[in-house]
């Protein structure tokens, strides 16, 4: 099921790809709203500029395993309220695999999820080859150069982390996020602090 969802996400990005100019508004939002929130954690102010022109693609924008229903005939992605008609490619792939592979590997507590996230993207786990392989396929399908993956992935986690903070602020007191232990705000901070991740991430060899 994980492989099927990842393959579908690559197909969706390929089939919905629009001109690079369609990401202009999203680039402005990231530069003016998202990045300033992370300046104190070492996020480069020119991060958006480091990402070359890329196609805008349909983005679910909250595709954790909690939003995928699997049955005998396949699967369906639900809860599209956060979707963007034009978002960056690969974001849904990374977000989904970070959550789904943690479940498959038995990382269930917040501490275990944090360690799994770091080791998964650093290429240190057996399941890293799944993540890196789909990263390579998705990048090739969307025309993302390998030297832009670090900046693009950093924007992915900072963007989701900022949205996570906003959801927590708006949630009723004592409420919990849909993903349980999947705190993207925490993962974004870890991403910036890890020596092999952040904007310098090169996604291994896939």
C-alpha positions in Angstrom: 0.0 0.0 0.0 2.9 2.4 0.8 4.4 1.8 -2.6 1.0 2.2 -4.3 0.4 5.6 -2.7 3.9 6.8 -3.5 3.5 5.8 -7.1 0.2 7.5 -7.3 1.7 10.7 -5.9 4.4 10.7 -8.6 1.7 10.2 -11.2 -0.5 13.0 -9.8 2.4 15.5 -9.8 3.3 14.5 -13.4 -0.3 14.8 -14.7 -1.2 18.1 -12.9 2.1 19.9 -13.6 1.7 23.5 -14.6 4.2 26.2 -15.7 6.7 27.3 -13.1 5.1 30.7 -12.9 2.1 29.2 -11.2 4.2 28.9 -8.0 4.9 32.6 -7.7 2.3 33.2 -5.0 3.5 30.1 -3.0 7.1 31.3 -3.3 6.0 34.7 -1.9 4.1 33.1 1.0 7.1 31.0 1.9 9.6 33.9 1.8 7.4 36.4 3.5 5.4 34.4 6.0 7.0 31.0 6.7 10.8 31.6 6.6 10.7 34.5 9.1 9.2 32.1 11.7 12.3 29.9 11.5 15.0 32.6 11.3 15.9 32.0 14.9 16.5 28.3 14.2 19.0 28.9 11.4 16.8 28.9 8.3 18.5 30.8 5.5 16.6 33.8 4.4 17.3 33.2 0.7 16.0 29.6 0.8 13.2 30.2 -1.7 15.7 31.7 -4.1 17.8 28.5 -4.0 15.0 26.5 -5.5 15.0 26.8 -9.3 11.8 27.3 -11.4 9.7 24.2 -10.9 6.3 23.1 -12.1 3.3 23.8 -9.8 1.5 20.5 -9.0 -1.7 19.5 -7.2 -0.8 19.1 -3.5 -2.8 17.3 -0.9 -0.8 19.0 1.8 -1.8 16.7 4.7 -1.2 13.2 3.4 -0.2 11.4 6.5 -1.3 7.7 6.8 -4.3 9.0 8.8 -5.7 10.4 5.6 -5.3 7.2 3.5 -8.0 4.6 3.6 -6.9 1.2 2.3 -9.2 -1.6 1.2 -9.2 -4.8 -0.8 -9.6 -2.8 -4.1 -6.9 -0.2 -3.4 -6.9 3.0 -1.4 -8.4 6.5 -1.3 -6.9 9.7 0.0 -9.4 11.7 2.1 -9.5 15.1 3.8 -8.5 17.5 1.1 -9.4 20.7 3.0 -5.7 21.8 3.0 -5.0 21.0 -0.7 -3.4 23.5 -3.0 -4.0 23.5 -6.7 -0.4 24.6 -7.3 2.2 23.5 -4.8 5.7 22.3 -4.9 6.5 18.8 -6.2 7.8 16.1 -3.8 6.2 17.6 -0.7 3.4 15.1 -0.5 5.8 12.2 -1.2 8.1 13.2 1.7 5.3 13.9 4.1 3.6 10.6 3.4 6.7 8.4 3.6 8.0 10.1 6.7 4.8 9.0 8.5 4.0 5.7 6.8 7.6 4.3 7.1 7.7 5.2 10.8 4.6 3.1 11.4 6.0 0.2 9.4 9.3 0.4 11.4 7.5 0.5 14.7 8.4 4.0 15.7 5.4 5.0 17.8 6.5 7.4 20.6 7.4 11.0 20.0 11.1 10.3 20.8 11.1 7.2 18.5 9.4 9.2 15.7 12.0 12.0 16.0 15.0 9.6 15.8 13.4 7.6 13.0 12.8 10.8 11.0 16.4 11.9 11.2 17.8 8.4 10.5 15.4 7.8 7.6 16.3 11.0 5.7 20.0 10.6 6.6 20.0 7.2 4.8 20.7 5.2 8.0 17.7 2.8 8.1 16.8 -0.2 5.9 13.7 1.7 4.9 15.7 4.7 3.8 16.1 3.1 0.4 12.3 3.3 0.0 12.3 7.0 0.8 15.4 7.8 -1.3 14.2 5.7 -4.2 10.8 7.5 -4.4 12.6 10.8 -4.0 14.7 10.0 -7.0 11.7 8.9 -9.1 9.6 11.9 -8.0 12.4 14.3 -8.7 13.0 12.9 -12.2 9.3 13.1 -13.0 9.1 16.7 -11.9 12.4 17.8 -13.3 13.9 18.7 -10.0 17.7 18.9 -10.1 19.5 16.9 -7.4 21.3 19.9 -6.0 17.9 21.6 -5.3 16.5 18.8 -3.2 18.0 20.1 0.1 16.4 23.5 -0.3 13.1 22.1 -1.5 12.9 19.5 1.4 13.8 22.2 3.9 11.0 24.4 2.6 8.7 21.4 2.8 9.3 20.8 6.5 9.4 24.4 7.5 6.1 25.0 5.6 4.4 22.1 7.3 5.9 23.0 10.6 4.5 26.5 10.5 1.1 25.0 9.5 1.4 22.6 12.5 2.0 25.5 14.8 -1.0 27.4 13.4 -3.3 24.3 13.9 -2.2 23.8 17.4 -2.8 27.5 18.2 -6.3 27.2 16.8 -7.2 23.8 18.3 -9.4 23.6 21.5 -7.4 23.5 24.7 -6.2 19.9 25.3 -6.8 18.9 21.7 -4.5 16.6 19.8 -3.3 16.6 16.2 -4.7 14.0 13.7 -1.3 12.3 13.4 -0.8 11.7 17.1 3.0 11.5 17.5 3.6 13.2 14.1 4.6 16.7 15.3 5.8 18.4 12.2 6.9 21.5 14.1 9.3 19.3 16.1 10.5 17.5 13.0 11.2 20.9 11.3 13.4 22.0 14.1 15.3 18.7 14.0 15.7 19.0 10.3 17.4 22.3 10.6 19.8 21.2 13.4 21.0 17.9 11.9 24.4 18.1 10.2 23.4 15.8 7.3 20.0 17.4 6.7 18.7 21.0 6.2 19.5 22.8 3.0 22.7 20.7 2.5 20.7 17.4 2.3 21.5 15.5 -0.9 19.2 12.6 -0.6 21.9 10.0 -0.8 22.1 7.9 -3.9 18.5 6.8 -3.8 
